[in-house]
Amino acid sequence: MITELISVGTEILLGNIVNTNSAYLSEKCALLGLSVYYQDVVGDNEGRMRDVIRTALDRSDVVILTGGLGPTEDDITKEVTADLMGMSLKEDSHSRKLIDKYLKEYEKNNPQRRITKNNYKQAMVPEGAIVLDNHNGTAPGLILEEKKDKETNYELCDEEHCDCNHSILLSAIKHTLHITLFIFIITLIINTIFTLLGDNYLSKILLNNSILSPFITSLIGLIPNCAASVILTELYLNSTISLGALIGGLLTSSGSSLLVLIKNNKNQKENLSIILLLYALGVLSGIIIELISLIK
């Protein structure tokens, strides 16, 4: 099995201490039949530590970390590793008792020293980890297993319509048919409404070339149907609406793409933000063109 050793500690990088841990662990790994391919040293920096651990998890079967398990703020090996592996921390009562026992004995033998509460940070362990008792200090050892049995294609299989486990092609066909049917029904309804209203009624709604027309044409442009842009263009050619009103409506006209967005994006707040931004750009552009034409 490919094995990687990671020693954590800025003091190692600065040369303040010799990294004897790696030599000891390499020797023990060889005796166990583990092939040590890589040895790394990283300082007490969350970003760099995260990168080193992530790389090790990707290329090695066994990753052994040493250092950074103590009670101080810069001892973050456990926290970073647990976060990378999607595990939350919880207090292990057994480890807490062992730490408490060790600290009381230490305080008894060193009456001039006082134990601070931050030492109990070492009793926090990742959920699901195997905890190894430490009979020579306070920080327990930990064995964490990376879950690699859930290799799901999240980009395809997290949708309700998806049937990727059986056939990606079948899933794609089903998805396309659903979208097509949805667009067809909405288009049929919108076309019927436009036909019933007629150009004369739309002309009255559009305020007869008022500077406020872009507010209404931009709203019509948002209707998820190409018929909206066709009608706006015809109204402009018939001199029912001005150039600014036309531009405002065409800028917000995105055809059926809004239907696809609303149907597939579950974040409705984000959908609303996109629509409002699109509408605001259309209105603003239309009004600017209207004002320029008035100046001329």
C-alpha positions in Angstrom: 0.0 0.0 0.0 1.3 3.5 -0.9 1.9 5.4 2.3 2.6 9.0 2.9 4.0 10.7 6.0 3.1 14.3 6.8 5.0 16.1 9.6 3.3 19.3 10.8 5.1 22.1 12.6 6.7 25.4 11.6 9.5 24.7 14.0 10.6 21.8 11.7 10.7 24.1 8.7 12.7 26.7 10.7 15.3 24.0 11.7 14.6 24.5 15.4 14.0 20.8 15.9 15.1 17.7 14.0 12.3 15.7 12.3 12.9 12.3 14.1 9.3 11.3 13.8 9.5 10.6 10.0 12.6 8.4 10.4 10.9 6.4 13.2 7.6 6.0 11.3 9.3 5.1 8.1 11.1 2.3 9.8 7.9 1.0 11.4 6.0 1.2 8.1 8.6 -0.9 6.4 8.3 -3.6 9.1 4.5 -3.6 8.5 4.9 -3.9 4.7 3.7 -0.4 4.0 5.6 1.3 1.1 6.4 4.9 2.1 6.5 6.8 -1.2 6.3 10.4 0.1 7.4 12.4 3.1 6.1 16.0 3.6 6.7 18.8 6.1 4.2 21.6 6.4 4.0 24.5 8.8 1.1 25.4 11.1 -0.8 27.2 8.2 -4.3 26.1 7.4 -4.2 26.8 3.7 -0.9 25.0 3.0 -1.8 22.2 5.4 -5.1 21.7 3.6 -3.3 21.5 0.2 -0.7 19.0 1.4 -3.3 16.7 3.0 -5.7 16.9 0.0 -2.8 15.9 -2.3 -1.8 13.0 0.0 -5.4 11.7 0.1 -5.6 11.7 -3.7 -2.4 9.8 -4.3 -1.8 7.6 -1.3 -3.6 4.7 0.3 -2.4 5.4 3.9 -1.6 8.9 5.1 0.0 9.3 8.5 0.1 12.8 10.1 2.2 13.7 13.1 2.3 17.0 15.0 -0.2 19.8 15.5 -2.5 17.8 17.8 -1.8 19.8 21.0 -3.9 22.3 22.9 -2.7 25.6 21.4 -4.5 27.7 18.8 -2.0 26.8 16.1 -2.5 23.0 16.6 -5.0 22.6 13.8 -4.0 19.2 12.2 -7.1 17.4 13.5 -9.5 20.2 12.6 -8.2 20.6 9.1 -8.2 16.9 8.4 -11.7 16.4 9.8 -13.0 19.2 7.7 -11.4 17.9 4.5 -13.0 14.5 5.2 -16.4 15.9 6.0 -16.4 14.9 9.7 -17.6 17.1 12.5 -15.9 17.2 15.9 -17.4 16.0 19.1 -16.0 15.4 22.6 -14.9 11.9 23.4 -15.7 11.3 27.1 -13.1 8.5 27.5 -10.4 10.7 26.2 -11.6 13.5 28.4 -11.2 11.3 31.5 -7.7 10.2 30.5 -6.6 13.8 29.8 -8.1 14.9 33.2 -6.3 12.1 35.0 -3.0 12.9 33.3 -3.3 16.6 34.0 -4.2 16.2 37.7 -1.2 13.9 38.1 1.0 16.5 36.3 -0.4 19.3 38.5 0.3 17.2 41.6 3.9 16.7 40.7 4.3 20.3 39.5 2.4 22.5 42.1 3.8 25.7 40.7 2.1 25.0 37.4 -1.7 25.4 36.7 -3.6 23.5 34.1 -5.6 25.6 31.6 -9.0 24.6 30.1 -7.6 24.7 26.5 -6.0 21.3 27.2 -9.4 19.7 27.0 -9.5 20.7 23.3 -7.6 17.5 22.7 -10.6 15.4 23.7 -12.5 16.7 20.6 -12.4 14.0 18.0 -13.9 13.6 14.5 -17.2 11.7 14.5 -16.7 8.1 13.3 -12.9 8.1 14.1 -11.2 5.3 15.9 -9.6 6.8 19.0 -6.3 5.5 20.3 -5.5 6.1 23.9 -2.3 8.0 24.7 -0.6 6.7 27.8 2.4 9.0 27.5 0.7 12.3 27.0 -2.6 14.0 26.5 -3.5 14.0 22.8 -5.1 10.8 21.7 -4.2 9.1 18.3 -6.9 9.0 15.7 -7.7 6.7 12.7 -9.9 8.2 10.1 -11.2 6.3 7.1 -12.0 8.1 3.9 -15.4 7.0 2.4 -14.8 6.2 -1.2 -17.7 3.9 -1.8 -20.1 6.7 -2.7 -18.8 7.5 -6.2 -21.9 9.1 -7.5 -22.0 11.3 -10.6 -23.4 14.3 -8.7 -23.7 16.5 -11.8 -26.1 14.1 -13.4 -27.7 12.1 -10.5 -28.8 14.7 -8.0 -31.9 15.6 -10.0 -35.2 13.9 -9.5 -35.6 13.1 -13.2 -32.3 11.5 -13.5 -32.0 7.8 -14.3 -28.2 7.6 -14.7 -27.8 4.4 -12.8 -29.6 2.6 -15.7 -28.8 4.7 -18.7 -27.3 8.2 -19.2 -28.8 8.3 -22.7 -32.3 7.5 -21.4 -31.9 10.1 -18.7 -31.0 12.8 -21.3 -34.0 11.9 -23.5 -36.4 12.0 -20.5 -35.0 15.4 -19.4 -35.2 16.8 -23.0 -38.8 15.6 -23.3 -39.8 17.2 -20.0 -38.3 20.5 -20.9 -39.8 20.5 -24.4 -43.3 19.7 -23.1 -43.0 22.4 -20.4 -41.9 25.0 -23.0 -44.6 23.9 -25.5 -47.5 24.3 -22.9 -46.3 27.8 -21.8 -45.8 28.9 -25.4 -49.2 27.8 -26.3 -50.8 29.7 -23.4 -48.8 32.9 -24.2 -49.5 32.8 -27.9 -53.2 32.4 -27.2 -53.2 35.4 -24.8 -51.4 37.6 -27.4 -53.8 36.6 -30.1 -56.8 37.4 -28.0 -55.5 40.8 -26.9 -54.6 42.0 -30.4 -52.2 44.9 -31.5 -54.7 47.7 -30.7 -55.1 46.7 -27.1 -51.3 46.3 -26.7 -50.9 49.8 -28.2 -53.1 51.3 -25.5 -51.2 49.4 -22.8 -47.9 50.7 -24.1 -49.0 54.3 -23.5 -48.6 55.5 -27.1 -44.9 56.3 -27.3 -44.7 57.6 -23.7 -41.3 57.7 -22.1 -42.6 55.2 -19.6 -43.1 52.6 -22.4 -39.8 50.9 -21.7 -41.2 49.8 -18.3 -43.9 47.9 -20.0 -42.0 46.6 -23.1 -39.2 45.4 -20.8 -41.8 43.5 -18.8 -43.3 42.0 -22.0 -39.8 41.0 -23.1 -39.4 38.9 -20.0 -42.3 36.7 -21.2 -40.4 33.4 -21.9 -41.5 33.2 -25.5 -40.0 34.3 -28.8 -43.5 35.6 -29.8 -42.9 38.5 -27.4 -39.9 39.9 -29.3 -41.8 39.4 -32.7 -44.8 41.4 -31.4 -42.6 44.2 -30.1 -40.8 44.4 -33.4 -44.1 44.6 -35.3 -45.4 47.3 -33.0 -42.3 49.3 -33.6 -42.6 48.9 -37.4 -46.2 50.1 -37.1 -45.0 53.2 -35.2 -46.9 52.0 -32.1 -43.8 52.1 -29.8 -40.6 54.1 -30.0 -37.1 52.8 -30.6 -36.2 53.0 -26.8 -39.3 51.0 -25.9 -38.3 48.4 -28.5 -34.7 48.1 -27.3 -35.8 47.8 -23.7 -38.1 44.9 -24.6 -35.6 43.1 -26.8 -32.9 43.4 -24.2 -35.0 41.5 -21.7 -36.2 39.0 -24.2 -34.4 35.8 -23.6 -36.8 33.4 -25.2 -37.3 30.0 -23.5 -34.1 30.2 -21.5 -35.9 31.8 -18.5 -38.3 28.8 -18.5 -35.4 26.4 -18.3 -33.8 28.5 -15.6 -36.9 28.6 -13.4 -37.7 24.9 -14.0 -34.2 23.6 -13.2 -32.7 26.0 -10.7 -34.1 25.3 -7.3 -32.7 28.6 -5.9 -35.8 30.8 -6.5 -34.1 33.8 -4.8 -31.3 33.6 -7.4 -33.8 33.3 -10.2 -35.6 36.4 -9.1 -32.4 38.3 -8.8 -31.5 37.4 -12.4 -34.9 38.4 -13.7 -34.9 41.7 -11.8 -31.4 42.6 -13.1 -32.4 41.8 -16.6 -35.6 43.9 -16.3 -33.6 46.8 -14.8 -31.1 46.8 -17.7 -33.9 46.8 -20.2 -35.8 49.7 -18.6 -32.6 51.7 -18.1 -31.4 51.3 -21.7 -34.8 52.1 -23.1 -35.2 55.3 -21.0 -31.7 56.4 -22.0 -32.5 56.0 -25.7 -35.8 57.8 -25.2 -34.1 60.8 -23.6 -31.5 60.9 -26.3 -34.2 61.0 -29.0 -36.1 63.8 -27.1 -32.9 65.9 -27.0 -32.5 65.5 -30.7 
